């Protein structure tokens, strides 16, 4: 039976480390998911406004078979520069794809929009190359949720967004699944005007407040009109074309790129279980999948389907944990300041 791992973080998956770096003045940051050894990966993109780097090579039809790291960054398109810092760190350690005498680190990534959160974005050069390097250098088993890394300047609907993670492991088989997400969504993680999370039914051990079931019929009262996306008159509190939720799911199972692609596709359902609306024209929602290959994968399609379901559930829990842990920042109010009285 699957249960949260000892940290309830994606780093409960053998072979996965996570590092974060942020700039409080800029109100932005970068998160790096580092594979201890090069591993198989793929990606699925559902948002209508994605920003990404080197994601085409993760298609199962493309040649590259393994990656070294994946970065998630704030900064919109400026944040793609974080990949340069990640590659520098990897290159210094001789990691990457060998092409004759050259070594090329493979570190795809995606970005979210946090340019209007009130931070100082009047830079001479964007800070993301340095943030990418620092985040990779900080990679470890333990890390903080909420206002950390790529989640520092994020929001989620009317609340402060942030960085979230969750895991599920099966002690009997050794199977491990985990997710990490930077939640910066157009949609809402909570139901109506109340504190209950859309992902409430998946909660483990009170990990996002332990509120239990929402009041009967609450989900049916949520408006789907334009007011549902009204984040207020202040442009810094909500820009309807600048959002995105980006995530990584990981497993210790041995998968090829095609199965990693399927894992990423199924994991996207976790966003749909935790955010409403999701995958909108204003979001760049993308989910990466990594397989560290430490144990044999399940041998039948049903078991592989259960792996994808576990990844989706982990991602939904990670979304709720991100919003639950996020603290108020500038115009964005945290869940605790909004609902804990």
C-alpha positions in Angstrom: 0.0 0.0 0.0 1.3 3.4 -1.0 1.9 5.9 1.8 3.9 9.2 2.2 7.7 8.7 2.3 9.8 9.7 5.3 10.1 13.3 4.1 6.9 13.5 2.1 9.0 15.2 -0.6 10.0 14.2 -4.2 13.4 13.4 -2.7 11.9 10.2 -1.2 12.6 8.9 -4.7 16.0 7.3 -4.8 18.4 9.3 -7.0 16.5 12.6 -6.8 17.8 15.8 -5.1 16.3 19.3 -5.1 17.9 22.7 -4.7 16.4 26.1 -4.4 17.7 29.7 -4.7 15.7 33.0 -4.6 16.2 36.7 -4.5 13.9 38.4 -2.0 14.4 41.8 -3.6 13.3 40.5 -7.0 10.6 38.3 -5.5 11.6 35.4 -7.8 13.6 32.2 -7.7 14.6 29.0 -9.3 14.2 25.3 -8.3 16.4 22.5 -9.7 15.5 18.8 -9.6 18.9 17.1 -9.9 19.3 13.4 -10.9 22.3 11.9 -9.0 22.9 9.9 -12.2 21.6 10.7 -15.7 18.1 9.4 -16.0 15.2 9.0 -18.5 12.7 11.8 -18.7 9.9 13.2 -20.7 7.3 16.1 -20.5 3.7 16.9 -21.2 2.6 20.5 -21.8 -1.1 21.4 -21.5 -1.2 25.2 -20.9 -1.9 27.6 -23.7 1.1 29.9 -22.9 4.1 27.7 -22.2 7.7 28.8 -21.7 10.3 26.1 -21.9 13.8 25.1 -22.8 15.0 21.9 -24.5 11.7 20.1 -24.1 11.5 18.8 -27.7 14.4 16.5 -27.0 12.3 14.8 -24.4 9.9 13.5 -27.0 10.2 9.7 -27.3 11.1 10.0 -31.0 14.1 12.1 -30.3 17.6 10.8 -29.8 18.7 12.0 -26.3 17.9 9.2 -23.9 18.9 10.7 -20.5 18.9 14.1 -18.7 21.0 15.4 -15.8 18.5 17.9 -14.2 15.3 19.8 -14.7 14.8 23.4 -13.7 11.7 25.3 -12.8 12.0 29.0 -12.6 10.3 32.3 -12.1 11.0 35.3 -14.4 8.9 34.4 -17.4 11.2 34.1 -20.5 14.0 35.8 -18.6 14.0 32.7 -16.3 15.1 30.4 -19.1 18.5 31.7 -18.4 18.5 29.6 -15.2 19.4 26.7 -17.5 22.8 28.3 -18.2 23.7 28.2 -14.5 22.5 24.6 -14.2 24.6 23.6 -17.2 27.7 25.4 -15.9 27.4 23.5 -12.6 27.0 20.1 -14.4 29.8 20.9 -16.8 32.2 21.6 -14.0 31.6 18.1 -12.8 32.0 16.4 -16.2 28.3 15.5 -16.4 26.4 15.4 -19.7 26.0 13.8 -23.1 29.3 12.8 -24.6 29.6 13.9 -28.2 33.1 13.1 -29.4 35.5 15.0 -27.0 32.7 17.4 -26.0 30.4 17.0 -23.0 27.0 18.7 -23.1 24.9 18.7 -20.0 21.2 18.1 -20.6 19.0 20.2 -18.4 15.5 21.0 -19.7 13.2 23.4 -17.9 10.1 25.6 -17.8 9.2 29.0 -16.4 6.3 30.8 -14.8 5.3 34.4 -14.9 6.0 36.4 -11.8 7.0 39.8 -13.3 4.1 41.8 -11.8 4.3 40.7 -8.1 5.9 44.0 -6.9 9.5 42.8 -6.8 12.3 44.9 -8.3 12.7 43.7 -11.9 14.7 46.7 -13.0 17.9 44.6 -13.6 20.8 45.2 -15.8 21.1 41.5 -16.4 18.4 39.0 -15.2 19.6 37.1 -12.1 18.5 33.7 -13.3 21.8 32.3 -14.5 23.2 32.8 -11.0 20.1 31.5 -9.4 20.2 28.4 -11.5 23.8 27.7 -10.5 23.1 28.4 -6.8 20.0 26.2 -6.8 21.9 23.3 -8.4 24.7 23.7 -5.9 22.2 23.6 -3.0 20.6 20.3 -4.2 19.9 18.1 -1.2 17.3 15.7 0.3 15.5 18.3 2.4 14.0 21.6 1.3 11.4 24.0 2.4 7.9 24.5 0.9 5.9 27.6 0.2 7.9 30.8 -0.5 11.0 29.0 -1.8 12.7 28.6 -5.1 10.5 29.0 -8.1 7.5 29.4 -5.8 8.7 32.6 -4.1 6.9 35.1 -6.2 4.0 32.8 -7.3 0.2 33.2 -6.7 -2.7 30.8 -7.0 -6.0 32.5 -7.8 -6.8 34.8 -4.9 -4.0 33.4 -2.7 -0.3 33.3 -2.5 1.1 30.4 -4.5 4.4 28.6 -3.8 6.5 25.5 -4.0 4.9 22.2 -3.0 6.0 18.5 -2.9 4.6 15.1 -1.8 5.6 11.5 -2.1 4.1 8.0 -2.0 6.1 4.8 -1.4 5.2 1.1 -1.2 7.4 -0.5 1.5 6.4 -4.0 0.2 7.7 -3.5 -3.4 10.1 -0.6 -3.0 8.2 1.5 -5.5 8.6 5.2 -5.0 6.8 8.1 -6.5 7.1 11.9 -5.8 6.1 15.3 -7.2 7.3 18.9 -6.9 5.4 21.8 -8.2 5.6 25.6 -8.4 2.0 26.8 -8.3 1.3 30.1 -10.1 -2.1 29.4 -11.5 -4.9 31.4 -12.9 -7.2 29.0 -11.2 -8.0 28.4 -7.5 -6.6 25.7 -5.2 -9.5 26.3 -2.7 -13.2 25.9 -3.1 -15.4 28.9 -3.3 -14.8 31.4 -0.5 -13.8 28.8 2.0 -10.5 27.2 3.1 -11.1 23.7 1.8 -8.7 22.5 -1.0 -10.0 20.9 -4.2 -7.6 18.1 -3.4 -9.0 17.5 0.1 -10.0 13.9 -0.6 -6.3 13.0 -1.3 -4.8 14.5 1.9 -2.5 12.3 3.9 -1.9 12.8 7.6 -3.2 16.4 7.8 -0.5 17.6 5.4 -2.6 20.6 4.3 -4.6 21.5 7.3 -6.6 18.4 8.0 -9.9 20.2 7.4 -11.8 17.0 6.3 -14.7 17.1 3.8 -16.0 20.5 2.7 -19.6 21.5 3.5 -22.1 19.6 1.4 -22.6 21.2 -2.0 -19.7 23.7 -1.7 -18.1 22.7 -5.0 -21.4 23.3 -6.8 -21.6 26.9 -5.7 -18.3 28.0 -7.4 -18.9 30.5 -10.2 -17.5 29.7 -13.7 -18.2 33.2 -15.0 -15.6 35.9 -15.6 -15.8 36.9 -11.9 -14.2 33.5 -11.1 -11.0 34.9 -12.5 -11.3 38.4 -11.0 -8.2 38.8 -8.8 -8.8 42.4 -8.0 -8.3 45.8 -9.7 -4.6 46.0 -8.7 -2.6 44.7 -11.7 0.1 43.3 -9.4 -2.5 41.1 -7.7 -3.6 39.3 -10.8 -2.7 39.6 -14.5 -5.0 37.3 -16.6 -2.3 36.5 -19.2 0.6 35.8 -16.8 0.5 32.6 -14.8 1.6 28.9 -15.1 2.0 25.9 -12.9 5.1 23.8 -13.6 6.0 20.5 -12.0 8.1 17.4 -12.0 7.0 13.9 -11.0 9.6 11.2 -10.4 9.7 7.4 -9.8 12.5 5.0 -9.0 11.0 2.5 -11.6 12.9 1.7 -14.7 10.9 3.3 -17.6 11.8 4.2 -21.2 11.0 7.6 -22.7 7.6 6.5 -24.0 6.5 5.3 -20.6 7.9 8.5 -19.0 5.8 10.5 -21.5 2.7 8.5 -20.4 3.6 9.1 -16.7 3.7 12.9 -17.4 0.4 12.8 -19.2 -1.3 10.9 -16.4 0.3 13.2 -13.8 -1.4 16.2 -15.4 -4.6 14.9 -14.0 -3.2 15.9 -10.6 -3.4 19.5 -11.6 -7.0 19.0 -12.7 -7.8 17.5 -9.3 -6.2 20.4 -7.4 -6.9 23.6 -9.4 -10.0 25.1 -11.1 -9.8 26.1 -13.9 -6.6 24.6 -15.2 -4.7 24.3 -18.5 -6.2 27.7 -19.6 -5.1 29.8 -22.5 -3.3 32.0 -19.9 -1.4 29.2 -18.2 1.8 27.5 -19.4 1.2 24.3 -17.4 3.9 21.7 -18.0 4.7 18.4 -16.1 8.0 16.7 -16.5 8.5 13.0 -15.6 11.8 11.4 -14.4 12.6 7.7 -13.9 15.8 7.0 -12.0 15.6 3.3 -12.8 16.6 1.9 -9.4 14.0 -1.0 -9.5 12.3 -2.9 -12.3 9.1 -1.3 -13.5 5.8 -3.1 -13.1 5.3 -5.6 -15.8 1.7 -5.2 -16.7 -0.3 -2.3 -18.1 -2.6 -2.1 -15.1 0.3 -1.7 -12.7 1.8 1.0 -14.9 -1.6 2.7 -14.9 -1.6 2.6 -11.1 1.9 4.2 -11.2 0.5 7.1 -13.2 -2.4 7.4 -10.9 -0.1 7.6 -7.9 1.9 10.3 -9.6 -1.2 12.3 -10.3 -2.3 12.0 -6.7 1.1 13.1 -5.5 1.0 16.1 -7.7 -2.5 17.1 -6.5 -1.3 16.9 -2.9 1.8 18.9 -3.8 -0.3 21.7 -5.2 -2.4 21.9 -2.0 0.8 21.7 0.2 2.3 24.6 -1.9 -0.6 26.9 -1.2 -1.0 25.8 2.4 2.6 26.5 3.2 2.9 29.8 1.3 3.2 33.0 3.4 1.8 36.4 2.5 4.0 38.5 0.3 3.2 41.9 -1.1 -0.3 41.9 -2.6 -0.7 38.2 -2.2 -2.3 36.8 1.0 -1.2 33.4 2.3 -3.7 30.7 3.1 -3.0 30.9 6.8 -3.4 34.7 7.0 -6.7 34.3 5.0 -8.3 31.4 6.8 -6.7 30.7 10.2 -8.6 32.8 12.7 
